[in-house]
Every structure is written in structure tokens, then in C-alpha cells.
Amino acid sequence: MTFEQYKVGFDEILNNANPIAPYDDPHFLDYTKMNSKRINRWLKQGEILPEMRDYLTNLQSKQKWVLITEHWCGDAAHIVPFLHIMSELSPLIELEIQLRDTDSEIDSYLTNGSKSVPVLIVRDEAGKDLFVWGPRPKACQAVFDSEKAAGAEMEDLKVALQNWYNHDKGNLIQVEILELLKKV
């Protein structure tokens, strides 16, 4: 699906009187409401680093970016908008979004055996994987691992990650992906 179709998916979930699973669970529905707001905020306020902008506007070969995600995913709310904005900087990038739980390629891109999302797969014109990135920036993952090791409750863990993303403002997502792009 396109990014626009992904965005419409939020409205379809949130405006459905009888949402399908997992959105029939109030927790998933609440996550989705928050994520919709976060995505819209990043689309308005997110800034692309000059180095990333320069690299993508001067891209010389076609790439397909396959992004596996879900509407309920908290990390995705902070990552997907930046990937979308970055993909829009070059006519040579095609962004395809796949929903993890609906006919996606996630089983081929597990993170430590789990179906963690979001996952970005960057492919060349021939369909060969150039690199895979995700499910979150390394420094954010370190916060997650540290909080989890300290026995943090899930709500405290979510707050710690939210604070990290708000402070970082999408910078490390771009830095890490730019490093990978420069290697291919």
C-alpha cells in the first residue's frame, strides 16, 4: 500500500463502530489514536537533516523501500513519517508499506526471532536487498533494553521511549539510514 493508503487506514480503524481485531481491544484502539496524532505531528514538524536531503535529492539509481509496520505500533508513529518524507525527496524511491499481520514479508525479516516492527527493507532496481533497518534506532533500543533489564513496567517503558523520540526529533533514524545508504 502507499503511504496515503496507510494514513487512510487510521481513519478506517478509528471511525469503525465495530473495529476488527486487534482494534476491538481498547488498548490497541487507544494506541492507534495516539499514533495517528503523533504521525500527523511529525509530518508537520519533522525536519530532514541537510545531509540526508542532499543524499536523497542526488540519488542516481532506483530503490524500492518496503516498510513493514502496523497502525498500533508506537515506534512506527515516530519512524514512518520520517521514512515517508525521506522517500518523497527522490523520484527514484518507491515506498511500499506492508502491514505486518496482513500478507507481509515479516517472516523473512525477524528481529531476534520476533516480528518486531517497523522494519525497512531497501532494495535495488533488480529487487535485491541492499540493507534492512529497524525496528528502532540503536540508542532508542539501548533505552528499551536498559529499562526492561531494570524491571520497568510497560507503561514506564513506553514513556521512556516516547521521551527519547521527542528529544531526538527523528535525527538518529536519518543518521543510521544515511550511513547504510552510503555503504551500498
C-alpha positions in Angstrom: 0.0 0.0 0.0 1.0 3.6 -0.4 1.6 6.0 2.5 -1.7 7.7 1.7 -3.5 4.4 2.0 -1.7 3.7 5.3 -2.9 7.1 6.6 -6.5 6.4 5.5 -6.2 3.1 7.4 -6.1 5.1 10.6 -9.4 6.8 9.9 -11.0 3.5 8.9 -9.9 1.9 12.2 -10.8 4.9 14.4 -14.2 5.6 12.7 -15.4 2.0 12.7 -18.2 1.4 15.3 -17.2 -2.3 15.4 -13.4 -2.5 14.7 -11.8 -5.7 13.8 -9.2 -7.4 15.9 -6.9 -6.3 17.3 -8.6 -2.9 17.3 -11.6 -4.3 19.2 -9.3 -4.3 22.2 -9.5 -0.8 23.8 -5.7 -0.7 24.4 -4.9 -1.2 20.7 -7.6 1.3 19.7 -6.0 3.9 22.2 -2.5 3.2 20.8 -3.8 3.8 17.3 -5.5 7.1 18.3 -2.2 8.3 19.8 -0.2 7.1 16.9 -2.4 8.9 14.4 -1.8 12.2 16.3 1.9 11.5 16.5 2.3 10.8 12.8 0.4 14.0 11.9 2.6 16.0 14.3 5.8 14.6 12.8 4.6 15.2 9.3 4.1 18.9 10.2 7.1 19.4 12.5 9.7 16.8 11.4 12.8 18.1 9.7 15.1 16.3 7.4 18.8 16.7 8.1 20.6 18.6 5.3 23.0 15.6 4.7 20.0 13.3 4.2 18.2 15.8 1.9 21.4 16.2 -0.2 22.0 12.5 -0.5 18.4 11.6 -1.5 17.9 14.5 -3.9 21.1 13.4 -5.7 20.2 9.6 -5.7 21.3 8.1 -9.0 19.6 4.7 -9.1 16.1 3.4 -8.3 15.3 2.0 -4.9 12.3 0.3 -3.5 11.7 0.9 0.2 9.5 -1.8 1.7 8.3 -0.8 5.1 6.6 -3.4 7.3 4.6 -1.8 10.1 1.2 -1.7 11.9 -1.1 1.1 12.9 -0.9 0.2 16.6 2.9 0.3 16.7 4.3 3.1 18.9 7.7 3.1 17.4 6.2 3.3 13.9 4.4 6.5 14.8 7.7 8.2 15.2 9.6 6.5 12.4 7.1 6.1 9.5 6.6 9.8 8.9 10.3 10.4 8.5 10.7 7.5 6.1 7.8 8.8 4.1 9.2 12.3 4.0 12.6 10.9 3.0 11.1 8.8 0.2 9.4 11.8 -1.2 12.8 13.6 -1.7 13.6 11.4 -4.7 11.5 10.3 -7.7 13.8 7.2 -7.7 12.4 5.9 -4.4 9.2 3.9 -4.3 7.8 3.4 -0.8 5.6 0.4 -0.3 4.0 -0.2 3.1 3.1 -3.7 4.2 1.0 -4.4 7.4 2.9 -7.0 9.5 -0.2 -9.1 10.2 -1.7 -9.0 6.7 0.3 -10.5 3.9 3.7 -9.1 4.7 7.2 -10.3 4.3 7.9 -10.1 8.1 8.7 -13.8 8.5 11.8 -13.2 6.4 12.9 -10.2 8.5 12.6 -11.2 12.1 14.4 -9.3 14.8 15.9 -11.8 17.3 13.2 -14.3 16.3 10.3 -11.8 16.8 8.1 -9.9 14.4 9.2 -6.5 15.6 8.2 -3.5 13.5 8.7 -1.2 11.9 11.3 -2.8 9.5 12.6 -1.0 6.5 14.0 -3.1 3.6 15.8 -1.1 0.9 16.1 -2.9 -2.4 17.8 -2.1 -5.6 16.1 -1.9 -9.0 16.5 -5.6 -9.5 14.8 -6.4 -6.2 18.0 -7.3 -4.3 18.0 -6.4 -0.6 20.6 -3.6 -0.1 20.0 -3.4 3.7 17.4 -3.9 6.4 16.9 -1.4 9.2 14.7 -1.4 12.3 12.8 -1.8 14.5 14.1 1.4 16.2 17.3 3.5 16.3 20.2 1.8 18.3 20.2 4.5 21.0 16.4 4.1 21.5 16.9 0.3 21.6 19.5 0.8 24.3 16.9 2.8 26.4 14.4 0.0 25.8 16.9 -2.7 26.8 18.1 -0.8 29.9 14.6 0.0 31.1 13.5 -3.6 30.6 16.5 -5.0 32.4 15.8 -2.7 35.3 12.3 -4.2 35.5 10.4 -1.2 34.3 6.6 -1.6 34.0 5.3 -1.5 30.4 3.8 2.0 30.9 7.1 3.4 32.2 8.9 1.8 29.3 6.5 3.4 26.8 7.0 6.8 28.5 10.8 6.4 28.3 10.7 5.6 24.6 8.2 8.4 23.9 10.6 10.8 25.7 13.5 9.5 23.7 11.7 10.0 20.4 10.5 13.5 21.3 14.0 14.6 22.3 15.7 13.0 19.2 13.2 14.5 16.7 13.9 11.9 14.1 17.6 12.7 13.8 19.1 9.2 14.6 16.7 7.5 12.3 18.1 9.6 9.5 21.7 9.2 10.6 21.5 5.5 10.7 19.7 5.1 7.4 22.1 7.6 5.7 25.1 5.5 6.9 23.5 2.4 5.4 22.6 4.2 2.1 26.2 5.4 1.7 27.5 1.8 2.0 25.5 0.5 -0.9 
